[in-house]
Amino acid sequence: MSTAPTFSSIPNKGTPGALTAANAAVDGTGATGRLLAFTAAAGGSFLPSIRYVHKGTNVGTVMRVFRNNGSDPEVASNNTLIAERTINANTLSQTAESIKYENVLNLALANGERIYVTMGTAVAAGIHVSPINGGDL
């Protein structure tokens, strides 16, 4: 057991990307509408949060965050639903900012563990998904 705190020594920005397609599965399966957002390094990693930003005019939806044990995400038992975030509808404006959302996770991840994000309802313009301030140990 460690008696001193451990800090991230190498930034890990994960794999930002955008989702438009729906994935109604609540077990992490289904390649459509699923984004691999973060993969832990060999020595482990820490992921404080994931941010969502509308890319234009969209209907409301829900974002789901799954922790995967590093194995095939198509096997439901390899995934655990760890967070959800309701995303309200958005209308693109050139004078007002789009609403930003965040899932605070504060997760310590072991070697090879992954974070996947899915979206419950399809949207037209897309929602950008960004891991925030991740780091490798």
C-alpha positions as semicolon CSV with decimal commas, in nm:
position;residue;x (nm);y (nm);z (nm)
1;M;0,000;0,000;0,000
2;S;0,133;0,339;-0,100
3;T;0,178;0,602;0,169
4;A;0,247;0,887;-0,076
5;P;0,018;1,034;-0,342
6;T;0,080;0,940;-0,706
7;F;0,063;1,205;-0,977
8;S;0,033;1,175;-1,353
9;S;0,373;1,227;-1,513
10;I;0,279;1,210;-1,883
11;P;-0,024;1,386;-2,036
12;N;-0,272;1,152;-2,206
13;K;-0,527;1,347;-2,409
14;G;-0,716;1,031;-2,504
15;T;-0,894;1,015;-2,837
16;P;-1,132;1,308;-2,886
17;G;-1,399;1,264;-3,149
18;A;-1,761;1,329;-3,238
19;L;-2,074;1,118;-3,229
20;T;-2,390;1,156;-3,442
21;A;-2,532;0,801;-3,448
22;A;-2,746;0,651;-3,173
23;N;-2,653;0,349;-2,965
24;A;-2,946;0,243;-2,747
25;A;-2,754;-0,044;-2,582
26;V;-2,697;0,016;-2,213
27;D;-2,430;-0,253;-2,183
28;G;-2,155;-0,088;-2,390
29;T;-2,198;-0,313;-2,693
30;G;-2,279;-0,201;-3,047
31;A;-2,009;-0,048;-3,268
32;T;-2,247;0,215;-3,409
33;G;-2,259;0,528;-3,199
34;R;-1,968;0,425;-2,975
35;L;-1,644;0,619;-2,937
36;L;-1,323;0,492;-2,779
37;A;-1,235;0,804;-2,579
38;F;-0,946;0,691;-2,358
39;T;-0,703;0,400;-2,316
40;A;-0,488;0,355;-2,006
41;A;-0,112;0,321;-2,045
42;A;0,094;0,022;-1,929
43;G;0,161;0,180;-1,589
44;G;-0,199;0,294;-1,545
45;S;-0,368;0,628;-1,607
46;F;-0,595;0,885;-1,445
47;L;-0,894;1,048;-1,617
48;P;-1,060;1,339;-1,435
49;S;-1,349;1,407;-1,673
50;I;-1,505;1,400;-2,019
51;R;-1,653;1,711;-2,183
52;Y;-1,932;1,727;-2,442
53;V;-1,992;2,019;-2,680
54;H;-2,260;2,050;-2,949
55;K;-2,120;2,092;-3,301
56;G;-2,437;2,267;-3,420
57;T;-2,815;2,230;-3,401
58;N;-2,910;1,901;-3,233
59;V;-3,200;1,737;-3,051
60;G;-3,156;1,631;-2,690
61;T;-2,989;1,301;-2,607
62;V;-2,805;1,118;-2,330
63;M;-2,434;1,038;-2,324
64;R;-2,327;0,714;-2,155
65;V;-1,976;0,639;-2,029
66;F;-1,855;0,279;-2,006
67;R;-1,545;0,141;-1,837
68;N;-1,407;-0,152;-2,036
69;N;-1,163;-0,406;-1,889
70;G;-0,940;-0,394;-2,198
71;S;-1,112;-0,683;-2,374
72;D;-1,367;-0,697;-2,658
73;P;-1,634;-0,428;-2,598
74;E;-1,887;-0,639;-2,790
75;V;-1,897;-0,874;-2,488
76;A;-2,131;-0,702;-2,242
77;S;-1,960;-0,847;-1,934
78;N;-1,639;-0,659;-2,028
79;N;-1,817;-0,321;-1,988
80;T;-1,956;-0,132;-1,690
81;L;-2,184;0,169;-1,721
82;I;-2,024;0,427;-1,491
83;A;-2,187;0,759;-1,583
84;E;-2,465;0,922;-1,783
85;R;-2,525;1,284;-1,877
86;T;-2,841;1,436;-2,026
87;I;-2,762;1,669;-2,314
88;N;-3,034;1,925;-2,393
89;A;-3,129;2,027;-2,747
90;N;-2,914;2,301;-2,898
91;T;-2,968;2,558;-3,172
92;L;-2,656;2,688;-3,342
93;S;-2,605;3,062;-3,295
94;Q;-2,340;3,304;-3,412
95;T;-2,395;3,526;-3,107
96;A;-2,436;3,279;-2,820
97;E;-2,223;2,986;-2,714
98;S;-2,347;2,628;-2,728
99;I;-2,409;2,457;-2,396
100;K;-2,114;2,255;-2,263
101;Y;-2,152;1,950;-2,042
102;E;-1,911;1,742;-1,837
103;N;-1,899;1,403;-1,668
104;V;-1,665;1,423;-1,369
105;L;-1,507;1,078;-1,340
106;N;-1,184;1,098;-1,135
107;L;-1,095;0,745;-1,245
108;A;-0,774;0,557;-1,187
109;L;-0,746;0,307;-1,472
110;A;-0,530;-0,004;-1,485
111;N;-0,311;-0,109;-1,780
112;G;-0,522;-0,136;-2,097
113;E;-0,856;-0,036;-1,946
114;R;-1,062;0,178;-2,183
115;I;-1,335;0,438;-2,164
116;Y;-1,606;0,425;-2,430
117;V;-1,880;0,686;-2,480
118;T;-2,214;0,623;-2,651
119;M;-2,512;0,841;-2,736
120;G;-2,876;0,738;-2,686
121;T;-3,045;0,941;-2,964
122;A;-2,903;1,032;-3,305
123;V;-2,825;1,400;-3,360
124;A;-2,779;1,596;-3,683
125;A;-2,466;1,806;-3,626
126;G;-2,283;1,586;-3,377
127;I;-2,156;1,614;-3,023
128;H;-1,782;1,646;-2,968
129;V;-1,640;1,424;-2,692
130;S;-1,312;1,525;-2,525
131;P;-1,128;1,353;-2,239
132;I;-1,003;1,634;-2,012
133;N;-0,666;1,646;-1,831
134;G;-0,592;1,273;-1,851
135;G;-0,249;1,149;-1,759
136;D;-0,037;0,836;-1,741
137;L;0,131;0,723;-1,418
